[in-house]
C-alpha cells in the first residue's frame, strides 16, 4: 500500500471517529423527525465531508454543534468517543462502570422488533397508497388500506420477534391519522396515516448443559 504502519493506524482511527460522528448526526436527524438517509444525500454529505473529512484545498470549513451531551457506554468508549465529542462540539458523559453497561443491558434486555407503514393519498388525489418496507399497494378506500397495513405489520413484527428468539411477546400498536384544517374547504384535508407495530418480549432462555 505504500503507507507506514503509524500512518495507517491514524487513518483508520480517524475514519472510525468520523463514522461515529456521522452515525450520531443521523440519529439526531431521526429524533427531529427528518427521514433523511444522510449517506445517500449528496447535499448533506457535501457539508458533512467538509466538517469530518477535511481536505487541504477546500475553500471553506463546516462544523456541527450538538446541543445535548453524548453519553457513552461500553468497553471502547474512552478510546473513540472523546474525539467524536470534540468534532461535534458537545459534552461527553461516561458513567462509572460504563465498560460493563452493555453486558448488564444484554442480560436484562428485551427483544423489540418494529414495523412501520405509511399510507398517503394516491396520485392525482385518487385512492390511497400504502408504503411498506416490503411493498407499495394502492387502495380505493382508506379503511381497507389501514386494515391491510395493520394486519401485515402485526404478522411481520411477530415473525421478526420469533426469528430473533422471542416466543412470548406483546404487540404494541400505534395508529395515527393525520389531517390538516382546510380553511377554504368544508372538511379537513387528509395528509397521511402512520402505523407502527412493535413486538416486545424477552428472549427464550438458553439451557446450559
BELBELJO-V12374 format. One record per residue. N is the residue number from 1. RES is the residue in one small letter. SS is DSSP state (a for helix, b for strand, c for the rest). PHI is phi in degrees with one decimal (none if undefined). PSI is psi as a letter, one per 30 degrees, with the letter a starting at -180 (NA if undefined). Layout:
[[N:RES:SS:PHI:PSI] [N:RES:SS:PHI:PSI]]
//
This chain:
[[1:x:c:none:f] [2:x:c:74.6:g] [3:x:c:-121.9:k] [4:x:c:-67.0:l] [5:x:a:-57.0:e] [6:x:a:-62.3:e] [7:x:a:-65.0:e] [8:x:a:-61.0:e] [9:x:a:-62.0:e] [10:x:a:-63.7:e] [11:x:a:-64.7:e] [12:x:a:-64.2:e] [13:x:a:-62.7:e] [14:x:a:-63.1:e] [15:x:a:-64.8:e] [16:x:a:-61.3:e] [17:x:a:-64.2:e] [18:x:a:-64.5:e] [19:x:a:-65.9:e] [20:x:a:-63.9:e] [21:x:a:-63.9:e] [22:x:a:-64.9:e] [23:x:a:-62.1:e] [24:x:a:-63.3:e] [25:x:a:-62.7:e] [26:x:a:-61.6:e] [27:x:a:-64.1:e] [28:x:a:-66.0:e] [29:x:a:-61.8:e] [30:x:a:-64.3:e] [31:x:a:-64.2:f] [32:x:c:-82.2:f] [33:x:c:89.8:g] [34:x:c:-96.5:j] [35:x:c:-86.9:i] [36:x:c:-122.7:k] [37:x:c:-90.0:j] [38:x:a:-61.6:e] [39:x:a:-63.3:f] [40:x:a:-101.0:g] [41:x:c:-106.1:j] [42:x:a:-61.1:e] [43:x:a:-65.3:e] [44:x:a:-64.6:e] [45:x:a:-67.9:f] [46:x:a:-58.8:e] [47:x:a:-79.4:e] [48:x:a:-63.9:e] [49:x:a:-63.9:e] [50:x:a:-67.9:f] [51:x:a:-84.7:e] [52:x:a:-108.9:e] [53:x:c:-114.8:h] [54:x:c:-65.6:k] [55:x:c:-114.4:l] [56:x:c:-68.0:f] [57:x:c:-99.2:g] [58:x:c:-73.5:k] [59:x:c:-86.5:f] [60:x:c:-151.0:l] [61:x:c:-108.5:l] [62:x:c:-128.6:l] [63:x:c:-145.3:l] [64:x:c:-116.8:k] [65:x:c:-126.5:j] [66:x:c:-83.7:k] [67:x:c:-91.8:g] [68:x:c:-124.8:l] [69:x:c:-68.0:l] [70:x:b:-101.8:k] [71:x:b:-103.5:k] [72:x:b:-108.4:k] [73:x:c:-133.3:l] [74:x:c:110.7:l] [75:x:c:-59.7:e] [76:x:c:-91.1:g] [77:x:a:-63.3:e] [78:x:a:-71.9:f] [79:x:a:-83.2:e] [80:x:a:-112.3:e] [81:x:a:-71.6:e] [82:x:a:-57.5:e] [83:x:a:-69.5:e] [84:x:a:-63.5:e] [85:x:a:-62.1:e] [86:x:a:-64.6:e] [87:x:a:-66.6:e] [88:x:c:-91.3:g] [89:x:c:51.2:h] [90:x:c:-137.0:l] [91:x:c:-89.6:k] [92:x:b:-109.6:k] [93:x:b:-114.8:k] [94:x:b:-117.6:j] [95:x:c:-66.0:l] [96:x:c:-62.7:k] [97:x:c:63.0:g] [98:x:a:-61.2:f] [99:x:a:-67.4:f] [100:x:a:-112.5:g] [101:x:a:-63.5:e] [102:x:a:-65.6:e] [103:x:a:-65.6:e] [104:x:a:-66.6:e] [105:x:a:-63.0:e] [106:x:a:-64.3:e] [107:x:a:-67.5:e] [108:x:a:-107.3:g] [109:x:c:-73.3:l] [110:x:c:-109.6:l] [111:x:b:-82.7:k] [112:x:b:-132.7:j] [113:x:b:-120.1:j] [114:x:b:-113.6:k] [115:x:b:-122.2:k] [116:x:b:-116.4:k] [117:x:b:-133.6:k] [118:x:b:-123.5:k] [119:x:b:-117.2:k] [120:x:b:-133.1:l] [121:x:b:-57.8:k] [122:x:c:-72.8:l] [123:x:a:-63.2:k] [124:x:a:58.9:g] [125:x:a:73.0:g] [126:x:c:-106.8:k] [127:x:c:69.6:a] [128:x:b:-139.4:k] [129:x:b:-117.5:k] [130:x:b:-93.3:k] [131:x:b:-107.0:j] [132:x:b:-130.6:l] [133:x:c:-59.6:f] [134:x:c:-101.5:f] [135:x:c:-169.0:l] [136:x:b:-119.8:k] [137:x:b:-141.5:k] [138:x:b:-99.9:k] [139:x:b:-138.4:l] [140:x:c:-84.8:f] [141:x:c:-121.5:k] [142:x:a:-61.4:e] [143:x:a:-59.2:e] [144:x:a:-68.5:e] [145:x:a:-63.9:e] [146:x:a:-64.4:e] [147:x:a:-60.6:e] [148:x:a:-64.9:e] [149:x:a:-62.2:e] [150:x:a:-63.5:e] [151:x:a:-62.4:e] [152:x:a:-67.0:e] [153:x:a:-63.4:e] [154:x:a:-61.7:e] [155:x:a:-61.3:e] [156:x:a:-73.4:e] [157:x:a:-66.2:e] [158:x:a:-63.7:e] [159:x:a:-63.1:e] [160:x:a:-64.2:e] [161:x:a:-65.2:e] [162:x:a:-64.2:e] [163:x:a:-67.0:f] [164:x:c:-82.1:f] [165:x:c:98.2:g] [166:x:b:-110.4:k] [167:x:b:-99.1:e] [168:x:b:-99.4:j] [169:x:b:-139.3:l] [170:x:b:-115.9:k] [171:x:b:-96.2:j] [172:x:b:-102.2:k] [173:x:b:-114.9:k] [174:x:b:-121.2:k] [175:x:b:-136.6:k] [176:x:b:-132.0:k] [177:x:b:-97.5:k] [178:x:b:-106.8:k] [179:x:b:-127.8:l] [180:x:b:-120.3:l] [181:x:c:-76.4:j] [182:x:c:-92.0:j] [183:x:c:-65.6:f] [184:x:c:-96.5:f] [185:x:c:-125.6:l] [186:x:c:-71.4:e] [187:x:c:-109.2:l] [188:x:c:-63.9:l] [189:x:b:-96.5:k] [190:x:b:-73.7:k] [191:x:b:-107.5:e] [192:x:b:-171.7:l] [193:x:b:-121.7:k] [194:x:b:-111.3:k] [195:x:b:-122.8:k] [196:x:b:-139.1:k] [197:x:b:-121.5:k] [198:x:b:-121.7:k] [199:x:b:-92.7:k] [200:x:b:-123.5:k] [201:x:b:-173.8:l] [202:x:b:-96.1:k] [203:x:b:-65.5:l] [204:x:c:-67.0:k] [205:x:c:-63.4:k] [206:x:c:-94.4:k] [207:x:c:-75.3:k] [208:x:c:-93.2:k] [209:x:c:-92.1:NA]]
//
